[in-house]
Amino acid sequence: MKKLLWTTLATLPLITLAADKSPDESFYKDAAQANLAEIQLGKLAREKSQNQALKDYGDMMVKDHTAANDKLSKLAAGKGMELPTSPSVGQMASKTKLEVLSGDTFDKSFIKTMAGDHKDAIEAFQKEEQNGQDADAKAFAKATLPKLEQHMKKIKSIAAASGVSTD
């Protein structure tokens, strides 16, 4: 019983910290991790893909998500917020899965990953734009959404040309 009490008391500060995290702060952190993941996956596409359209897409991921993360970092720094410096565990697992693939299998998996990632990002950015409380986060989401939608349109186009379903 004492052990349970001490374990419970020891975790209270962690629970309190998690509860103090605002939805806007979560958006900043999730967006930073997503940007970092897309940068890494873009580099991976440049290295591993045999499809020039995917190599070019990888270049676009690196360029656009680096620029977005730079803007996001400046906004967060202005609020005294520290952003993650690596993708989430799940995002790193996705990259690891792609790293072991090659050829057509890599290309198809990469396309599906990009479509899924951008679907999720678009939904999160739309939610922030509509429901966020932080004016800077809302403005960032609104300004970034067209680029994310462009990425989605491009990967769907590549998917169609490659005969890959993204649904």
Buried (B, 14 or more C-beta within 10 A) or exposed (E): EEEEEEEEEEEEEEEEEEEEEEEBBEBBBBBBBBBBBBBBBBBBBBEBBEBEBBBBBBBBBBEBBBEBBEBBBEBBEEEEBEBBEEBBEEBBEBBEEBEEBEEEEBBBBBBBBBBEBBBEBBEBBBEBBEEBEBEBBBBBBBEBBEBBBEBBEBBBEBBEEBEBEBE
